Amino acid sequence: LTYMDDAGLLRARAELFGSVFIIVQHLTRRTDRELADLGLTTRQWLLLAVLMNAFPDRSPSLSEAAEKYGSSRQNIKQIALGLEARGFVHLVTDPDDARTTRIEITERVRLFDQPEMVERSATMLEDAFAGLTPTETSDLRDLAQRWLGGLTIPTAREEAQT
């Protein structure tokens, strides 16, 4: 390990922080281009991925989806409304609590399981990680998961209290 003084660590963190946002910009542009023929945006695709992976056996509330997605309930509702207009989800009132809206995935998401879509996704991912070895990709995934696990996002209630 290389020792880094406080100033060096601050510079490294600042550079990494900025780099993450630049990476997101590049990935968003690329993904938006790939999804254009489906009428989807990267944010819509990401919400579908979150719904399918984080909630495989149930339909989450808007608030639950927002927490996993890392955004506000209002933002998730807007994204979900766009997905609903394209037939990928239904927004439904919870039968046990009329104040809660749930996001139900429709069969239309099976579109992503078709061989052509699987191949398109694989090609895009291969291109996105072309500069990394398989070991580096695995290490980066592990680091990203640890980093995400360490991030604490205050809820709207907590933000209002500060």
Phi, psi and chi 1 to 4 in degrees:
 res  aa     phi    psi   chi1   chi2   chi3   chi4
   1 LEU       -  144.7  -70.7  178.1      -      -
   2 THR   -97.2  131.9  -55.6      -      -      -
   3 TYR   -75.2  137.7  172.8   76.7      -      -
   4 MET  -128.9  126.7 -169.7  178.3  -60.7      -
   5 ASP   -72.1  173.2   63.1   13.7      -      -
   6 ASP   -58.6  -41.1  -71.0  -15.0      -      -
   7 ALA   -67.2  -40.6      -      -      -      -
   8 GLY   -65.9  -40.0      -      -      -      -
   9 LEU   -65.0  -41.7 -178.9   57.9      -      -
  10 LEU   -61.8  -44.0 -179.3   60.0      -      -
  11 ARG   -62.5  -44.1  -81.3 -168.3  -55.9  -82.7
  12 ALA   -62.5  -43.9      -      -      -      -
  13 ARG   -63.9  -42.7  -74.2  177.1  172.3  164.0
  14 ALA   -63.0  -42.9      -      -      -      -
  15 GLU   -64.6  -45.0 -176.0  178.2  -27.6      -
  16 LEU   -63.2  -42.8  179.9   57.5      -      -
  17 PHE   -57.8  -49.5 -166.7   76.5      -      -
  18 GLY   -64.5  -40.2      -      -      -      -
  19 SER   -61.4  -38.2  -65.7      -      -      -
  20 VAL   -60.0  -43.5  167.3      -      -      -
  21 PHE   -67.2  -36.6  -74.5   98.5      -      -
  22 ILE   -67.4  -41.4  -67.9  168.7      -      -
  23 ILE   -59.2  -45.1  -69.4  166.1      -      -
  24 VAL   -59.5  -42.4  167.1      -      -      -
  25 GLN   -59.9  -46.7  -73.2  -62.6  109.0      -
  26 HIS   -64.4  -44.6  -76.3  -80.4      -      -
  27 LEU   -65.5  -37.5  -67.9  175.7      -      -
  28 THR   -64.2  -46.4  -61.0      -      -      -
  29 ARG   -60.1  -45.1  -74.0 -178.0   58.4 -136.5
  30 ARG   -64.1  -45.5  170.1   69.5 -169.1  -96.4
  31 THR   -69.5  -39.8  -53.3      -      -      -
  32 ASP   -58.2  -40.9  -80.4  -15.6      -      -
  33 ARG   -63.8  -42.3 -157.5  168.2   43.2 -118.2
  34 GLU   -66.2  -33.2  -73.3  -68.9  -33.1      -
  35 LEU   -92.2   -6.6  -64.5  169.6      -      -
  36 ALA   -55.2  -41.0      -      -      -      -
  37 ASP   -69.2  -14.8   62.9  -33.1      -      -
  38 LEU   -94.6   -6.0  -59.0  174.4      -      -
  39 GLY    73.4   22.7      -      -      -      -
  40 LEU  -112.3  153.2  -67.5  175.0      -      -
  41 THR  -102.4  167.2   66.2      -      -      -
  42 THR   -59.9  -41.5  -61.1      -      -      -
  43 ARG   -63.3  -38.3  -69.4  164.4   31.0  123.2
  44 GLN   -67.6  -44.7  -69.6  168.5  -27.1      -
  45 TRP   -60.0  -43.2  167.4   83.7      -      -
  46 LEU   -62.5  -40.5 -179.5   57.6      -      -
  47 LEU   -62.4  -43.0  179.9   56.0      -      -
  48 LEU   -59.3  -43.4  -74.0  174.3      -      -
  49 ALA   -62.9  -42.1      -      -      -      -
  50 VAL   -63.0  -45.5  165.7      -      -      -
  51 LEU   -61.1  -44.7  -65.3  172.2      -      -
  52 MET   -72.0  -34.5  -67.8 -174.4  -54.9      -
  53 ASN   -89.7  -40.1  -69.6  -58.4      -      -
  54 ALA   -85.0  -22.0      -      -      -      -
  55 PHE  -134.4   60.8  -52.9   99.0      -      -
  56 PRO   -67.0  -23.7   25.0  -33.1      -      -
  57 ASP  -114.4    8.0  -58.6  -35.1      -      -
  58 ARG  -157.1  166.8   64.8 -174.8 -174.1   89.9
  59 SER   -99.9  112.6  -59.5      -      -      -
  60 PRO   -75.7  161.1   32.2  -37.5      -      -
  61 SER   -74.3  164.7   68.3      -      -      -
  62 LEU   -57.6  -40.4  -70.8  170.3      -      -
  63 SER   -65.9  -41.8  -63.4      -      -      -
  64 GLU   -63.7  -43.9  -69.7  170.2  -36.4      -
  65 ALA   -63.5  -40.1      -      -      -      -
  66 ALA   -61.9  -40.3      -      -      -      -
  67 GLU   -63.0  -45.8 -176.2  177.8  -26.3      -
  68 LYS   -68.5  -37.0  -72.6  -68.9 -175.7 -173.4
  69 TYR   -73.4  -28.6 -172.7   95.0      -      -
  70 GLY    87.7   36.2      -      -      -      -
  71 SER  -142.3 -175.7 -170.2      -      -      -
  72 SER   -85.7  158.7   69.8      -      -      -
  73 ARG   -59.2  -42.2 -179.4 -170.9  179.1  -77.4
  74 GLN   -63.0  -41.1  -66.0   80.9    4.3      -
  75 ASN   -65.3  -43.4 -170.7   39.3      -      -
  76 ILE   -62.9  -38.9  -67.0  -56.0      -      -
  77 LYS   -61.4  -42.7 -175.4  173.1 -176.6  178.6
  78 GLN   -64.1  -42.8  -70.7  -56.3  -50.9      -
  79 ILE   -64.5  -43.7  -64.0  168.9      -      -
  80 ALA   -64.5  -35.6      -      -      -      -
  81 LEU   -63.3  -38.8  -74.5  169.0      -      -
  82 GLY   -64.4  -39.7      -      -      -      -
  83 LEU   -67.9  -36.4  -73.3  169.0      -      -
  84 GLU   -64.5  -40.9 -173.6  173.6   46.4      -
  85 ALA   -62.2  -25.8      -      -      -      -
  86 ARG   -97.8    2.5  -72.5  160.3 -175.0   78.2
  87 GLY    83.8   12.2      -      -      -      -
  88 PHE   -87.4  -26.4  -72.4   95.9      -      -
  89 VAL  -141.7  165.7  -58.0      -      -      -
  90 HIS  -124.9  136.5  -68.2  -60.1      -      -
  91 LEU   -95.1  122.3  -65.4  176.6      -      -
  92 VAL  -130.2  148.2  -63.1      -      -      -
  93 THR   -76.4  134.0  -58.7      -      -      -
  94 ASP   -62.9  128.0 -174.3  -60.5      -      -
  95 PRO   -65.3  -23.0   18.5  -25.5      -      -
  96 ASP   -94.4  -15.9  -61.3  -36.2      -      -
  97 ASP  -149.8  101.0 -177.5   -4.8      -      -
  98 ALA   -62.4  -14.8      -      -      -      -
  99 ARG   -81.4  -12.5  -61.7  169.3  -62.8  173.3
 100 THR  -103.2  129.8  -58.7      -      -      -
 101 THR  -105.1  131.7  -59.6      -      -      -
 102 ARG  -110.1  154.3  -62.8 -155.0  169.6  -88.4
 103 ILE  -108.5  115.0  -51.1  171.8      -      -
 104 GLU  -103.5  127.9  -69.3 -178.0   -6.9      -
 105 ILE   -77.5  140.6  -65.1  175.1      -      -
 106 THR   -98.4  172.4   68.8      -      -      -
 107 GLU   -64.4  -17.0  -74.2  -61.4  -47.5      -
 108 ARG   -59.7  -25.3  178.3  127.5 -164.2 -117.1
 109 VAL   -65.1  -17.8  -60.8      -      -      -
 110 ARG   -61.3  -15.2  -60.6  -68.4  164.9 -121.5
 111 LEU   -52.3  -36.7  167.3   76.8      -      -
 112 PHE   -73.7  -12.0  -65.6  104.7      -      -
 113 ASP   -89.6   -8.8  -64.9  -26.8      -      -
 114 GLN   -68.7  144.2  -65.5  177.4    0.2      -
 115 PRO   -51.0  -41.6  -27.2   34.4      -      -
 116 GLU   -62.1  -41.8  175.1 -168.3  -31.0      -
 117 MET   -70.4  -37.3  -69.2  -58.2  -63.5      -
 118 VAL   -63.0  -42.7  170.2      -      -      -
 119 GLU   -65.6  -43.0 -175.0  177.2  -32.4      -
 120 ARG   -59.7  -44.2  -79.5  175.8   60.0  179.2
 121 SER   -63.7  -44.3  -64.8      -      -      -
 122 ALA   -61.9  -42.2      -      -      -      -
 123 THR   -64.1  -43.7  -60.8      -      -      -
 124 MET   -63.5  -42.9 -171.5  178.7   80.7      -
 125 LEU   -66.8  -38.5  -70.5  171.3      -      -
 126 GLU   -61.1  -44.4 -168.7  173.4  -54.2      -
 127 ASP   -64.8  -41.7  -70.5  -11.6      -      -
 128 ALA   -63.5  -32.1      -      -      -      -
 129 PHE  -111.3   20.3  -66.5   97.1      -      -
 130 ALA   -58.9  -29.1      -      -      -      -
 131 GLY   -83.1    0.7      -      -      -      -
 132 LEU  -117.2  145.2  -59.1  174.6      -      -
 133 THR   -75.5  164.7   67.3      -      -      -
 134 PRO   -56.3  -39.5  -29.0   36.9      -      -
 135 THR   -66.2  -43.7  -60.7      -      -      -
 136 GLU   -62.9  -38.5  -70.2  168.4  -25.5      -
 137 THR   -62.2  -45.2  -59.3      -      -      -
 138 SER   -63.0  -44.4  178.6      -      -      -
 139 ASP   -63.2  -41.6  -70.0  -13.4      -      -
 140 LEU   -63.7  -41.0 -176.6   57.5      -      -
 141 ARG   -59.3  -47.2 -179.7 -156.6   58.2 -144.7
 142 ASP   -62.3  -43.2  -65.8  -14.9      -      -
 143 LEU   -63.8  -42.4  -72.3  169.2      -      -
 144 ALA   -62.5  -40.8      -      -      -      -
 145 GLN   -65.0  -41.5  -71.6  173.9  -15.9      -
 146 ARG   -64.1  -41.7  -81.1 -174.2   32.8 -145.7
 147 TRP   -63.4  -47.6 -171.7    8.7      -      -
 148 LEU   -60.2  -39.7  -80.3  171.1      -      -
 149 GLY   -63.9  -27.0      -      -      -      -
 150 GLY   -88.4  -12.6      -      -      -      -
 151 LEU   -78.6  131.8  -69.5  175.6      -      -
 152 THR  -115.3  121.1   55.4      -      -      -
 153 ILE  -102.7  118.8  -51.0  -62.1      -      -
 154 PRO   -67.0  143.2   18.8  -24.2      -      -
 155 THR   -73.4  167.5   63.9      -      -      -
 156 ALA   -58.9  -38.0      -      -      -      -
 157 ARG   -64.6  -43.5 -179.6  176.3  -65.5  134.3
 158 GLU   -64.9  -39.2  -69.3  168.3  -19.7      -
 159 GLU   -64.4  -38.8  -74.2  179.0  -11.7      -
 160 ALA   -66.6  -27.6      -      -      -      -
 161 GLN   -78.6  -16.6  -67.8  173.4  -10.6      -
 162 THR   -90.8      -   58.5      -      -      -
